[in-house]
Amino acid sequence: MKVLCSNPPWWIENPDAIHGPGLLAGVRAGSRWPFTSVVRSKPGEYRFGDYLPYPFFLGSAASYLARETGATVAFRDSIALREDYATYFAYLKEQDFDYIVIESASPSWEHDAGLITHIKRENPRTKIIVAGPITCLGEKLLAEHPLHAAIRGEYEKGLVKVVSGGVSGLLPFDLLREEELNAAPTPYFDELHAHRYWDSNPKGQLFPQLQMLTSRGCPFKCIFCVWPAVMSNDDPDGTGVRLVRQLSADAVEGILTDLVGRYGYKCVYFDDDTFNLGDRHVRAICGVMKRIGLPWSAMCRADTISRETWGLMRESGCFGVKIGFESGNQWVIDNIVRKKLDLEKARDVVCHIKSLGMTVHGTFTVGLPGETSEQMADTERYRKSLPLDTYQESGTAEIEGSPLSSLRKSGSLEKYAGASLDGYVGENDGTRKMRLVALRDAGLADAERCRKYSRPALAETICLNLLETGGEDAAVLNLLGELALDARKTDVAVRYFGRAIKADADCAVACRNLGFLLRDQGLLEEAASCLRRALAIDPGDAKAREGLVAIGADPDDDMPAGATDQAALAAKLGALSVTAWGRNMLLALREKERVIEASLSAPVASAPGSGPGRLVVFDHGLRFLAGHHFAYDLGVLKECLKRELPVEFYVYAECQPEAVQVLRAKAVLMPCQYTSQSSDEYCACLEDFLLSGTMTEYNLFKNLRNDLGPTDLVFVHTAHPQIVRGIAAWYKALARDKRPYLCLKFQNHCYRFVAVEYRALMRSIFRLALKPFLDEDKVFCAASNRLIASQIRRVAEKPCPVFPVPLQLEVPAKPYKSRAEKGRIVIGYAGEGREEQGVSLLPDVIEALLPTYPDLTFVVQLACRYADTVTMARLYAFGDRVQVFENCYVGEDFHRLLASFDALVLPYRPGNYVERSSQIVIEAMALGVPLIVPLGTSLALEVKQFDAGYTLIRNHDAPGVASAVARFIDNHDELARKSVEAAPRCTAFHSGASLVDMLLASYAALAGERGGEKRLAGGTL
């Protein structure tokens, strides 16, 4: 018998997001109030730092079922694993389980119901069991969904009855008695899941963190709380008796000893409904924690133990607690929440806890039934009066099984006299509830005002609220379309304008806006149809009339003015890029389409001295929109468009489609590096070099047989050493009178990634690879910096100028400000976060500097998932003075981030960057940002070349980096001034115009346009 205890994936995508999140993730089992939120992870890509609770009931049931029945029990927490749906469904299909157990609640049920239907359709023999608060719906669940059983309350014993006893249908409450709870096995953990769970509050957590329960149930009856109502008791309306069962000290110590011994946890968080129910239990657990010797924290109340017991908690290693206050208005606490908490006494207890040196995280809820705006304001005032380290405000979620859901059904509850449904906003997801409550009085005029005064995200939120509460409204949808246009999200704008027209076919402004959008994207026929529709609705619409005239259409044409089909328009626009780069370039590409199409059609024969027929760019390394490859190629494209110079791109075969589309590229090239199979490093080196060359040669023969002419200029960016041999073989095989001009631009030295003992060998092999070019008078070289240029000149026996980076800055350079004027110093780290880039040094560096410099903050941006989990946990643990962004920023967004730094620290490993370039250094200099770079690297050479402000990292370790940062701070004003002065010097050299000028000048020199002079442009740089 195979049973899966499953916490399935829960992802919500919003393709129409403008400034709000496009992807939300949910937490379900393990959370008393399941909800969705913005997270760092993506489907199939786990990133540390998201709130991920351990699914306590599910994990306990898995272990209990395995012990009691002998069944083969699997446990899969797809939420903790950040699993995508395809992987999850494939796992189910492969394992072919007899039973699948899913715990669910109201906030996730709409999603879960559809998922269960899909599972049953794909796995018809599998029997699905549902548990959790959603089972309060009773027989209705079984009647409407393909379920084998639904188990009320805690489900250890009920699950055994279903799996081994053949019971099905709706199972009543059957809870573990206290002695059974103490004798239960350790909840399920394994290597796959053990280090995935994380709750950053209360402040002071260490990773890896163990989350566990020492009790079940709570005697208090807060109106919104569901676990004590229907998981640990059967009291959904708050009128019954609620029991609490606590684990003994021996049981807790046994579980801790087992799990800490197996998985090396560094701290413990007790997430009981209420951990500190009485001095006896708390003191017993304090004794356990003294023996275990780990720091710990807990979910507590302010009024259930003595001050002496708070002190014992601190002595035994407790560093922080969470305390629920819910409201700052005593009447609300007494008559709506029914929490039985004295707020003034609670404030005194918090002050006492703080005096012991513990951190306090406060929780509050808004949107309670019957709560007024003034009472919500009381909560804000009360919160500010507390010495909290952190806090959270959540919307009051209405979850099936809670007294709040009973109120919804009955209209009133005897025990909750102040609770009322008048003006109450019902919502089962606390995240959405918070948004609805916060802006429930805002209307369309408020949204328009927010847009006018540059608060587009708030305008979007107000509009979404209006749609959720009032349904499809053409004016609201039109405003959302305008917000999308402001953000250059044309695909989203099309959908919103289309929805506006569908909601009201006579919405002239939406028709006109859609027409202008389509005109700007070059879809003139569709634009004319929309503008004529707007004019038919409102004959006095001067803007629509002018728009028709501007595109050469007759505004008085009697062409039918039927409403444009939004679906057809969306399909036509489906091919347009939705990225920032793509949106910026679309119009320019449309305007130059005729020139580019002509250049793509066939080789162009040029008269002598007229310049290249075409510029053809090879970029084997371009894989995606982010990074220097795409930015470089786009700079070349923009400059060529300005000059009307035909240009064509050949890129990596599996390049991101948006990048291919924007560049109008042919994605046919093979990768620049072969994955060698040999276990011997010497042989692997040769294998990589030789086979990469062979693959390159074959690939070019296959895809460029007759596509190039003798006056074309092929620009290889970047000429990795591995592919040079293949390019040489392909080039020499062409008839001499058919060979194009060829520029090999080198970004790296010939022995990058090669062990030191093989570098002499690689230089020799590289020399052989370049030898075929020695007698070619149409071939020239270039490099990304002086060090590489010097090496290439020696090996290739040809001039090798340094080519600039075609920067495209839309963000102005930083103006000079003194340290005193700024008030704070921001040190930034940006990049992919690879180990060679020193990311693991950052926590120790930050730890050393923050106490010394109170005006210092750090911003860490990691574009990829290279940083290890421990490093990420330490970075997030610093709190407000360290911001961590796990996002891939592109173009203007990345430059704005760089410009927000007062200095950029790049603690790169010196051995990896002796000659190797990094475009981020050039971007920072062009923005006037000082740099902190390692000694003896090309990075330092770049900064010195333009006399920008910098300090050097003399030792590649945390003290060395910290010392370099400290020297910058102490000399801030001088270094900031130098960087501001250096910015125009950097941008004068590093630009698209400079790069294309040098390419054309080098071409002209080889073509004999200077009376036979063969000196390459920039050869002396």
ChimeraX attribute file (.defattr): number of C-alpha atoms within 10 A of each C-alpha:
attribute: neighborCount
match mode: 1-to-1
recipient: residues
	/A:1	12
	/A:2	15
	/A:3	24
	/A:4	21
	/A:5	22
	/A:6	21
	/A:7	24
	/A:8	28
	/A:9	25
	/A:10	22
	/A:11	20
	/A:12	15
	/A:13	11
	/A:14	11
	/A:15	12
	/A:16	18
	/A:17	15
	/A:18	23
	/A:19	15
	/A:20	14
	/A:21	14
	/A:22	13
	/A:23	19
	/A:24	18
	/A:25	22
	/A:26	22
	/A:27	26
	/A:28	28
	/A:29	28
	/A:30	19
	/A:31	17
	/A:32	18
	/A:33	23
	/A:34	21
	/A:35	21
	/A:36	20
	/A:37	18
	/A:38	15
	/A:39	18
	/A:40	17
	/A:41	20
	/A:42	15
	/A:43	18
	/A:44	15
	/A:45	13
	/A:46	18
	/A:47	20
	/A:48	24
	/A:49	22
	/A:50	19
	/A:51	17
	/A:52	22
	/A:53	22
	/A:54	26
	/A:55	24
	/A:56	18
	/A:57	20
	/A:58	28
	/A:59	23
	/A:60	20
	/A:61	26
	/A:62	27
	/A:63	21
	/A:64	23
	/A:65	25
	/A:66	17
	/A:67	15
	/A:68	12
	/A:69	16
	/A:70	11
	/A:71	15
	/A:72	14
	/A:73	21
	/A:74	17
	/A:75	21
	/A:76	20
	/A:77	21
	/A:78	19
	/A:79	27
	/A:80	25
	/A:81	21
	/A:82	22
	/A:83	22
	/A:84	18
	/A:85	17
	/A:86	10
	/A:87	14
	/A:88	16
	/A:89	16
	/A:90	11
	/A:91	13
	/A:92	16
	/A:93	13
	/A:94	9
	/A:95	12
	/A:96	17
	/A:97	21
	/A:98	15
	/A:99	20
	/A:100	24
	/A:101	24
	/A:102	20
	/A:103	27
	/A:104	23
	/A:105	27
	/A:106	26
	/A:107	24
	/A:108	21
	/A:109	15
	/A:110	11
	/A:111	15
	/A:112	19
	/A:113	17
	/A:114	11
	/A:115	17
	/A:116	21
	/A:117	16
	/A:118	14
	/A:119	19
	/A:120	16
	/A:121	12
	/A:122	13
	/A:123	16
	/A:124	13
	/A:125	12
	/A:126	20
	/A:127	20
	/A:128	24
	/A:129	24
	/A:130	25
	/A:131	26
	/A:132	27
	/A:133	26
	/A:134	24
	/A:135	28
	/A:136	24
	/A:137	14
	/A:138	16
	/A:139	13
	/A:140	11
	/A:141	19
	/A:142	17
	/A:143	10
	/A:144	9
	/A:145	14
	/A:146	19
	/A:147	21
	/A:148	18
	/A:149	24
	/A:150	31
	/A:151	29
	/A:152	27
	/A:153	27
	/A:154	25
	/A:155	30
	/A:156	23
	/A:157	17
	/A:158	26
	/A:159	26
	/A:160	20
	/A:161	16
	/A:162	19
	/A:163	20
	/A:164	14
	/A:165	11
	/A:166	8
	/A:167	15
	/A:168	18
	/A:169	17
	/A:170	22
	/A:171	20
	/A:172	15
	/A:173	18
	/A:174	16
	/A:175	18
	/A:176	17
	/A:177	10
	/A:178	16
	/A:179	12
	/A:180	11
	/A:181	18
	/A:182	20
	/A:183	13
	/A:184	17
	/A:185	19
	/A:186	19
	/A:187	19
	/A:188	20
	/A:189	18
	/A:190	12
	/A:191	9
	/A:192	11
	/A:193	16
	/A:194	19
	/A:195	19
	/A:196	26
	/A:197	22
	/A:198	23
	/A:199	19
	/A:200	18
	/A:201	24
	/A:202	24
	/A:203	21
	/A:204	18
	/A:205	24
	/A:206	20
	/A:207	23
	/A:208	21
	/A:209	23
	/A:210	26
	/A:211	23
	/A:212	20
	/A:213	20
	/A:214	22
	/A:215	24
	/A:216	22
	/A:217	21
	/A:218	22
	/A:219	15
	/A:220	19
	/A:221	26
	/A:222	23
	/A:223	29
	/A:224	25
	/A:225	24
	/A:226	27
	/A:227	24
	/A:228	28
	/A:229	29
	/A:230	27
	/A:231	25
	/A:232	25
	/A:233	25
	/A:234	21
	/A:235	19
	/A:236	26
	/A:237	22
	/A:238	23
	/A:239	13
	/A:240	12
	/A:241	13
	/A:242	18
	/A:243	14
	/A:244	17
	/A:245	17
	/A:246	20
	/A:247	20
	/A:248	19
	/A:249	19
	/A:250	13
	/A:251	19
	/A:252	22
	/A:253	18
	/A:254	14
	/A:255	15
	/A:256	20
	/A:257	13
	/A:258	12
	/A:259	19
	/A:260	18
	/A:261	10
	/A:262	13
	/A:263	16
	/A:264	14
	/A:265	19
	/A:266	16
	/A:267	21
	/A:268	23
	/A:269	23
	/A:270	19
	/A:271	22
	/A:272	21
	/A:273	25
	/A:274	26
	/A:275	26
	/A:276	24
	/A:277	20
	/A:278	14
	/A:279	15
	/A:280	12
	/A:281	18
	/A:282	20
	/A:283	20
	/A:284	14
	/A:285	22
	/A:286	22
	/A:287	16
	/A:288	19
	/A:289	23
	/A:290	15
	/A:291	12
	/A:292	15
	/A:293	12
	/A:294	15
	/A:295	20
	/A:296	27
	/A:297	28
	/A:298	26
	/A:299	21
	/A:300	21
	/A:301	20
	/A:302	22
	/A:303	17
	/A:304	15
	/A:305	18
	/A:306	12
	/A:307	14
	/A:308	10
	/A:309	18
	/A:310	20
	/A:311	17
	/A:312	15
	/A:313	26
	/A:314	19
	/A:315	15
	/A:316	21
	/A:317	19
	/A:318	26
	/A:319	22
	/A:320	28
	/A:321	26
	/A:322	25
	/A:323	22
	/A:324	21
	/A:325	23
	/A:326	24
	/A:327	28
	/A:328	23
	/A:329	20
	/A:330	19
	/A:331	14
	/A:332	24
	/A:333	20
	/A:334	17
	/A:335	17
	/A:336	25
	/A:337	28
	/A:338	21
	/A:339	19
	/A:340	14
	/A:341	20
	/A:342	14
	/A:343	18
	/A:344	11
	/A:345	11
	/A:346	18
	/A:347	18
	/A:348	13
	/A:349	18
	/A:350	22
	/A:351	14
	/A:352	15
	/A:353	23
	/A:354	16
	/A:355	11
	/A:356	15
	/A:357	13
	/A:358	23
	/A:359	23
	/A:360	25
	/A:361	20
	/A:362	22
	/A:363	17
	/A:364	19
	/A:365	21
	/A:366	25
	/A:367	24
	/A:368	27
	/A:369	24
	/A:370	19
	/A:371	23
	/A:372	15
	/A:373	13
	/A:374	10
	/A:375	18
	/A:376	20
	/A:377	15
	/A:378	16
	/A:379	23
	/A:380	17
	/A:381	13
	/A:382	17
	/A:383	21
	/A:384	11
	/A:385	11
	/A:386	15
	/A:387	16
	/A:388	17
	/A:389	15
	/A:390	15
	/A:391	16
	/A:392	12
	/A:393	18
	/A:394	19
	/A:395	24
	/A:396	29
	/A:397	30
	/A:398	28
	/A:399	26
	/A:400	24
	/A:401	28
	/A:402	26
	/A:403	28
	/A:404	32
	/A:405	21
	/A:406	19
	/A:407	21
	/A:408	16
	/A:409	10
	/A:410	10
	/A:411	13
	/A:412	16
	/A:413	21
	/A:414	11
	/A:415	17
	/A:416	23
	/A:417	14
	/A:418	19
	/A:419	24
	/A:420	18
	/A:421	15
	/A:422	10
	/A:423	11
	/A:424	15
	/A:425	20
	/A:426	21
	/A:427	20
	/A:428	21
	/A:429	23
	/A:430	25
	/A:431	19
	/A:432	18
	/A:433	21
	/A:434	21
	/A:435	16
	/A:436	24
	/A:437	20
	/A:438	15
	/A:439	15
	/A:440	15
	/A:441	11
	/A:442	16
	/A:443	15
	/A:444	15
	/A:445	12
	/A:446	16
	/A:447	23
	/A:448	20
	/A:449	13
	/A:450	17
	/A:451	19
	/A:452	11
	/A:453	9
	/A:454	10
	/A:455	13
	/A:456	23
	/A:457	16
	/A:458	17
	/A:459	26
	/A:460	25
	/A:461	20
	/A:462	28
	/A:463	24
	/A:464	18
	/A:465	20
	/A:466	23
	/A:467	15
	/A:468	11
	/A:469	11
	/A:470	9
	/A:471	12
	/A:472	16
	/A:473	17
	/A:474	24
	/A:475	19
	/A:476	25
	/A:477	25
	/A:478	27
	/A:479	24
	/A:480	30
	/A:481	30
	/A:482	24
	/A:483	23
	/A:484	25
	/A:485	18
	/A:486	14
	/A:487	16
	/A:488	18
	/A:489	22
	/A:490	25
	/A:491	24
	/A:492	23
	/A:493	27
	/A:494	27
	/A:495	23
	/A:496	26
	/A:497	31
	/A:498	27
	/A:499	21
	/A:500	28
	/A:501	26
	/A:502	18
	/A:503	16
	/A:504	15
	/A:505	19
	/A:506	18
	/A:507	20
	/A:508	24
	/A:509	24
	/A:510	29
	/A:511	29
	/A:512	26
	/A:513	24
	/A:514	32
	/A:515	30
	/A:516	23
	/A:517	22
	/A:518	21
	/A:519	22
	/A:520	16
	/A:521	20
	/A:522	17
	/A:523	17
	/A:524	19
	/A:525	13
	/A:526	19
	/A:527	28
	/A:528	27
	/A:529	24
	/A:530	30
	/A:531	32
	/A:532	32
	/A:533	26
	/A:534	30
	/A:535	24
	/A:536	19
	/A:537	17
	/A:538	15
	/A:539	13
	/A:540	11
	/A:541	16
	/A:542	11
	/A:543	16
	/A:544	28
	/A:545	20
	/A:546	14
	/A:547	20
	/A:548	25
	/A:549	13
	/A:550	11
	/A:551	14
	/A:552	11
	/A:553	19
	/A:554	14
	/A:555	18
	/A:556	11
	/A:557	9
	/A:558	8
	/A:559	11
	/A:560	10
	/A:561	17
	/A:562	13
	/A:563	17
	/A:564	23
	/A:565	14
	/A:566	19
	/A:567	13
	/A:568	11
	/A:569	19
	/A:570	16
	/A:571	10
	/A:572	12
	/A:573	17
	/A:574	11
	/A:575	12
	/A:576	18
	/A:577	22
	/A:578	17
	/A:579	18
	/A:580	16
	/A:581	20
	/A:582	20
	/A:583	19
	/A:584	14
	/A:585	17
	/A:586	17
	/A:587	15
	/A:588	15
	/A:589	21
	/A:590	14
	/A:591	13
	/A:592	14
	/A:593	13
	/A:594	11
	/A:595	15
	/A:596	21
	/A:597	14
	/A:598	13
	/A:599	19
	/A:600	18
	/A:601	9
	/A:602	13
	/A:603	17
	/A:604	18
	/A:605	14
	/A:606	15
	/A:607	10
	/A:608	12
	/A:609	13
	/A:610	12
	/A:611	19
	/A:612	27
	/A:613	22
	/A:614	26
	/A:615	26
	/A:616	23
	/A:617	23
	/A:618	23
	/A:619	25
	/A:620	26
	/A:621	22
	/A:622	29
	/A:623	21
	/A:624	17
	/A:625	25
	/A:626	17
	/A:627	19
	/A:628	19
	/A:629	19
	/A:630	23
	/A:631	21
	/A:632	20
	/A:633	21
	/A:634	22
	/A:635	20
	/A:636	24
	/A:637	26
	/A:638	19
	/A:639	20
	/A:640	19
	/A:641	18
	/A:642	11
	/A:643	10
	/A:644	12
	/A:645	19
	/A:646	22
	/A:647	26
	/A:648	20
	/A:649	20
	/A:650	22
	/A:651	24
	/A:652	22
	/A:653	18
	/A:654	15
	/A:655	20
	/A:656	14
	/A:657	16
	/A:658	18
	/A:659	24
	/A:660	24
	/A:661	16
	/A:662	22
	/A:663	22
	/A:664	18
	/A:665	19
	/A:666	17
	/A:667	22
	/A:668	18
	/A:669	23
	/A:670	22
	/A:671	21
	/A:672	23
	/A:673	19
	/A:674	19
	/A:675	12
	/A:676	17
	/A:677	10
	/A:678	13
	/A:679	8
	/A:680	9
	/A:681	13
	/A:682	14
	/A:683	13
	/A:684	17
	/A:685	20
	/A:686	17
	/A:687	17
	/A:688	20
	/A:689	25
	/A:690	19
	/A:691	19
	/A:692	24
	/A:693	26
	/A:694	19
	/A:695	19
	/A:696	27
	/A:697	22
	/A:698	15
	/A:699	17
	/A:700	18
	/A:701	17
	/A:702	12
	/A:703	13
	/A:704	12
	/A:705	10
	/A:706	12
	/A:707	11
	/A:708	20
	/A:709	20
	/A:710	19
	/A:711	27
	/A:712	26
	/A:713	26
	/A:714	23
	/A:715	22
	/A:716	22
	/A:717	23
	/A:718	22
	/A:719	25
	/A:720	23
	/A:721	26
	/A:722	25
	/A:723	27
	/A:724	22
	/A:725	27
	/A:726	24
	/A:727	26
	/A:728	18
	/A:729	20
	/A:730	20
	/A:731	20
	/A:732	13
	/A:733	12
	/A:734	14
	/A:735	9
	/A:736	11
	/A:737	9
	/A:738	14
	/A:739	21
	/A:740	22
	/A:741	24
	/A:742	24
	/A:743	21
	/A:744	21
	/A:745	23
	/A:746	25
	/A:747	21
	/A:748	21
	/A:749	20
	/A:750	23
	/A:751	19
	/A:752	16
	/A:753	10
	/A:754	15
	/A:755	12
	/A:756	10
	/A:757	9
	/A:758	13
	/A:759	16
	/A:760	11
	/A:761	16
	/A:762	20
	/A:763	17
	/A:764	12
	/A:765	18
	/A:766	21
	/A:767	18
	/A:768	14
	/A:769	23
	/A:770	18
	/A:771	16
	/A:772	15
	/A:773	20
	/A:774	12
	/A:775	8
	/A:776	14
	/A:777	12
	/A:778	19
	/A:779	20
	/A:780	24
	/A:781	26
	/A:782	32
	/A:783	27
	/A:784	23
	/A:785	24
	/A:786	20
	/A:787	19
	/A:788	24
	/A:789	27
	/A:790	15
	/A:791	17
	/A:792	25
	/A:793	16
	/A:794	12
	/A:795	17
	/A:796	20
	/A:797	15
	/A:798	17
	/A:799	21
	/A:800	29
	/A:801	27
	/A:802	25
	/A:803	27
	/A:804	24
	/A:805	24
	/A:806	24
	/A:807	27
	/A:808	21
	/A:809	16
	/A:810	11
	/A:811	17
	/A:812	13
	/A:813	22
	/A:814	19
	/A:815	14
	/A:816	15
	/A:817	14
	/A:818	12
	/A:819	17
	/A:820	9
	/A:821	8
	/A:822	11
	/A:823	9
	/A:824	14
	/A:825	19
	/A:826	19
	/A:827	24
	/A:828	24
	/A:829	25
	/A:830	22
	/A:831	17
	/A:832	19
	/A:833	22
	/A:834	17
	/A:835	14
	/A:836	14
	/A:837	20
	/A:838	21
	/A:839	24
	/A:840	22
	/A:841	20
	/A:842	23
	/A:843	20
	/A:844	17
	/A:845	18
	/A:846	22
	/A:847	15
	/A:848	16
	/A:849	17
	/A:850	16
	/A:851	10
	/A:852	10
	/A:853	14
	/A:854	11
	/A:855	14
	/A:856	18
	/A:857	19
	/A:858	23
	/A:859	20
	/A:860	20
	/A:861	22
	/A:862	21
	/A:863	19
	/A:864	14
	/A:865	16
	/A:866	12
	/A:867	19
	/A:868	15
	/A:869	17
	/A:870	14
	/A:871	18
	/A:872	20
	/A:873	19
	/A:874	18
	/A:875	22
	/A:876	18
	/A:877	19
	/A:878	17
	/A:879	14
	/A:880	10
	/A:881	16
	/A:882	21
	/A:883	15
	/A:884	18
	/A:885	14
	/A:886	20
	/A:887	15
	/A:888	17
	/A:889	20
	/A:890	19
	/A:891	20
	/A:892	15
	/A:893	14
	/A:894	18
	/A:895	22
	/A:896	18
	/A:897	15
	/A:898	26
	/A:899	24
	/A:900	16
	/A:901	24
	/A:902	25
	/A:903	30
	/A:904	26
	/A:905	28
	/A:906	23
	/A:907	28
	/A:908	24
	/A:909	19
	/A:910	23
	/A:911	12
	/A:912	15
	/A:913	21
	/A:914	19
	/A:915	24
	/A:916	20
	/A:917	24
	/A:918	16
	/A:919	16
	/A:920	19
	/A:921	22
	/A:922	23
	/A:923	23
	/A:924	23
	/A:925	31
	/A:926	31
	/A:927	27
	/A:928	31
	/A:929	31
	/A:930	29
	/A:931	30
	/A:932	27
	/A:933	28
	/A:934	27
	/A:935	21
	/A:936	16
	/A:937	20
	/A:938	24
	/A:939	27
	/A:940	21
	/A:941	19
	/A:942	19
	/A:943	24
	/A:944	12
	/A:945	11
	/A:946	20
	/A:947	17
	/A:948	26
	/A:949	27
	/A:950	29
	/A:951	26
	/A:952	22
	/A:953	27
	/A:954	16
	/A:955	17
	/A:956	16
	/A:957	18
	/A:958	21
	/A:959	17
	/A:960	18
	/A:961	29
	/A:962	23
	/A:963	20
	/A:964	23
	/A:965	26
	/A:966	17
	/A:967	16
	/A:968	24
	/A:969	21
	/A:970	13
	/A:971	15
	/A:972	21
	/A:973	16
	/A:974	13
	/A:975	21
	/A:976	28
	/A:977	19
	/A:978	20
	/A:979	29
	/A:980	23
	/A:981	21
	/A:982	23
	/A:983	24
	/A:984	17
	/A:985	16
	/A:986	25
	/A:987	23
	/A:988	14
	/A:989	18
	/A:990	20
	/A:991	22
	/A:992	24
	/A:993	22
	/A:994	18
	/A:995	21
	/A:996	22
	/A:997	14
	/A:998	20
	/A:999	23
	/A:1000	16
	/A:1001	19
	/A:1002	24
	/A:1003	27
	/A:1004	22
	/A:1005	19
	/A:1006	20
	/A:1007	22
	/A:1008	13
	/A:1009	16
	/A:1010	13
	/A:1011	8
	/A:1012	11
	/A:1013	12
	/A:1014	17
	/A:1015	14
	/A:1016	22
	/A:1017	21
	/A:1018	16
	/A:1019	17
	/A:1020	10
	/A:1021	11
